[in-house]
């Protein structure tokens, strides 16, 4: 079963949800979840349950305890950024260090790398078709929840103007549903671990969209102080696909972090490529 999750506290989330309900054949069920309606749909012979939480999605740490046999969780959400730059983005949640915004300390969710790339590609396609003035991008692994099932966020940002934008919300809706429709829990594709660079990594995004490289977890340069063998191993093991190697955004890694990072990659026996 696949779980699609919105939040009643999130303007963009509700906007995206409206487009999912209007473009896809979800049917309202008799039961409710935490007093909110439940919708269901079959997508490519997969059962999809669509729910809305009363809390912010980053705090949904106990969500999976309510459901059995979860193959994938997709959160549809706003993205907040000080720049206010219009973005359509995707990422896996979890905390590489402290749990400052939901989730558990030093605990990442399972990254559905192929599903995230499918969402990213769909967002890029709809951006072009709808002539949207948005950046399409990966975000790094950050914020809660920290779940032991494949989990991803599809987000609309970065300010209230975009959260209310119907066309941007529609692009995210199609991206989320593309990830769901193509999801394969036994994917045999190989993925990579991205390390270095900013919160929004344009280099990694280009590699995914142009060269077909599939990123699972992405560790930005500002989180490298948290990285040790345990965190690297967790990012590798908590990826649906086999992680073949790490891609290092070499210029996007501070000089003082480079020697220790290379030693740690060697310690966990993970090959790497510099870009």
Long-range contacts (C-beta under 8 A, 24 or more apart in sequence): 1-46, 1-47, 1-48, 1-49, 1-67, 1-68, 1-69, 1-70, 1-71, 2-43, 2-46, 2-47, 2-48, 2-49, 2-70, 2-71, 2-72, 2-73, 2-74, 2-180, 2-183, 3-48, 3-49, 3-51, 3-63, 3-67, 3-70, 3-72, 3-73, 3-74, 4-48, 4-49, 4-50, 4-51, 4-74, 4-76, 4-176, 4-180, 5-50, 5-51, 5-52, 5-53, 5-57, 5-60, 5-63, 5-73, 5-74, 5-75, 5-76, 6-50, 6-51, 6-52, 6-53, 6-57, 6-75, 6-76, 7-52, 7-53, 7-54, 7-55, 7-56, 7-57, 7-77, 8-36, 8-52, 8-53, 8-54, 9-54, 9-55, 9-56, 10-56, 10-57, 10-77, 10-78, 11-78, 11-160, 11-163, 11-164, 12-76, 12-77, 12-78, 12-79, 12-155, 12-156, 12-157, 12-162, 12-163, 12-164, 12-169, 12-172, 13-57, 13-76, 13-77, 13-78, 14-52, 15-156, 15-163, 15-164, 15-165, 15-166, 15-169, 16-76, 16-154, 16-156, 16-169, 16-172, 16-173, 16-176, 17-50, 17-52, 17-76, 17-173, 18-169, 19-166, 19-169, 19-170, 19-172, 19-173, 19-174, 20-50, 20-76, 20-173, 20-176, 20-177, 21-50, 23-170, 23-173, 23-174, 23-177, 24-177, 26-50, 33-66, 43-177, 43-180, 43-181, 44-181, 44-182, 46-71, 46-180, 46-181, 46-183, 48-180, 56-102, 57-145, 57-153, 58-93, 58-101, 58-102, 58-103, 58-143, 58-144, 58-145, 59-102, 59-144, 59-145, 60-102, 60-144, 60-145, 61-102, 61-103, 61-104, 61-144, 61-145, 61-146, 61-147, 63-145, 63-147, 64-147, 64-148, 64-149, 70-149, 71-149, 71-150, 71-183, 71-185, 72-112, 72-115, 72-149, 72-150, 72-151, 72-152, 72-179, 72-180, 72-183, 72-185, 73-147, 73-149, 73-150, 73-151, 73-152, 74-115, 74-151, 74-152, 74-153, 74-154, 74-176, 74-179, 74-180, 75-151, 75-152, 75-153, 75-154, 76-153, 76-154, 76-155, 76-172, 76-173, 76-176, 77-153, 77-154, 77-155, 77-156, 78-155, 78-156, 78-157, 78-163, 79-139, 79-155, 79-156, 79-157, 79-158, 80-157, 80-158, 80-159, 81-157, 81-158, 81-159, 82-158, 83-158, 84-158, 84-159, 84-161, 85-135, 85-157, 85-158, 86-132, 86-133, 86-134, 86-135, 86-157, 86-158, 86-161, 86-162, 86-165, 86-168, 87-134, 87-135, 87-136, 87-137, 87-155, 87-156, 87-157, 87-158, 87-162, 87-200, 88-123, 88-127, 88-132, 88-134, 88-135, 88-136, 88-137, 88-155, 88-156, 88-168, 88-171, 88-172, 88-175, 89-136, 89-137, 89-138, 89-139, 89-153, 89-154, 89-155, 89-157, 89-200, 90-116, 90-119, 90-120, 90-123, 90-138, 90-139, 90-152, 90-153, 90-154, 90-155, 90-175, 91-116, 91-138, 91-139, 91-140, 91-141, 91-142, 91-152, 91-153, 91-155, 91-218, 92-116, 92-141, 92-151, 92-152, 92-153, 92-216, 92-217, 93-141, 93-142, 93-143, 93-144, 93-145, 93-146, 93-147, 93-151, 93-152, 93-153, 94-141, 94-142, 94-144, 94-145, 94-146, 94-217, 94-238, 95-142, 95-143, 95-144, 95-146, 96-141, 96-142, 96-219, 96-223, 96-226, 96-227, 96-231, 97-223, 97-225, 97-226, 99-144, 99-146, 100-143, 101-142, 101-143, 101-144, 102-143, 102-144, 102-145, 103-143, 103-144, 103-145, 103-146, 104-144, 104-146, 106-226, 106-230, 106-231, 106-234, 107-146, 107-234, 108-141, 108-146, 108-217, 108-234, 108-235, 108-238, 109-145, 109-146, 109-147, 109-148, 109-149, 109-150, 109-151, 109-238, 110-147, 110-148, 110-149, 110-150, 110-151, 110-238, 110-239, 110-240, 111-141, 111-150, 111-151, 111-152, 111-191, 111-216, 111-217, 111-235, 111-238, 111-239, 111-240, 112-150, 112-151, 112-152, 112-179, 112-183, 112-240, 113-187, 113-189, 113-191, 113-214, 113-215, 113-216, 113-239, 113-240, 113-241, 114-182, 114-183, 114-184, 114-187, 114-189, 114-191, 114-214, 114-240, 114-241, 115-150, 115-152, 115-179, 115-180, 115-182, 115-183, 115-240, 116-152, 116-179, 116-215, 116-216, 117-208, 117-212, 117-214, 117-215, 118-178, 118-179, 118-182, 118-183, 119-152, 119-154, 119-175, 119-176, 119-178, 119-179, 120-175, 120-205, 120-208, 120-209, 121-178, 121-208, 121-209, 122-171, 122-174, 122-175, 122-178, 122-179, 123-154, 123-171, 123-172, 123-174, 123-175, 124-209, 126-170, 126-171, 126-174, 126-175, 127-171, 130-167, 130-170, 130-171, 132-167, 132-168, 132-171, 134-162, 134-168, 134-171, 135-200, 136-205, 136-209, 137-200, 137-201, 137-202, 137-205, 138-194, 138-200, 138-201, 138-204, 138-205, 138-208, 138-215, 138-218, 139-199, 139-200, 139-218, 140-194, 140-199, 140-200, 140-201, 140-218, 140-219, 140-220, 140-223, 141-217, 141-218, 141-219, 141-235, 142-199, 142-220, 142-223, 148-238, 150-183, 150-185, 150-240, 152-179, 154-179, 185-240, 187-240, 187-241, 188-241, 188-242, 189-214, 189-241, 190-214, 190-241, 190-242, 190-243, 190-244, 191-215, 191-216, 191-239, 191-240, 191-241, 191-242, 191-243, 191-244, 192-216, 192-243, 192-244, 192-245, 192-246, 192-247, 193-217, 193-218, 193-219, 193-232, 193-235, 193-236, 193-239, 193-243, 193-245, 193-246, 193-247, 193-270, 194-218, 194-219, 194-246, 194-247, 194-249, 195-219, 195-224, 195-227, 195-246, 195-247, 195-248, 195-249, 195-253, 195-261, 195-272, 196-220, 196-221, 196-224, 196-248, 196-249, 196-250, 196-251, 196-252, 196-253, 197-221, 197-249, 197-252, 197-253, 198-252, 201-249, 201-252, 203-249, 203-252, 203-275, 204-247, 204-249, 207-247, 207-275, 213-247, 214-241, 215-247, 216-240, 216-241, 216-243, 221-249, 221-252, 221-253, 221-254, 221-257, 224-253, 224-254, 224-257, 224-261, 225-257, 227-261, 227-264, 228-264, 229-264, 229-267, 229-268, 232-264, 232-265, 232-268, 232-270, 233-268, 236-268, 236-270, 243-270, 244-271, 245-270, 245-271, 245-272, 245-273, 246-270, 246-271, 246-272, 246-273, 247-272, 247-273, 247-275, 248-272, 248-273, 248-274, 248-275, 249-275, 250-274, 250-275
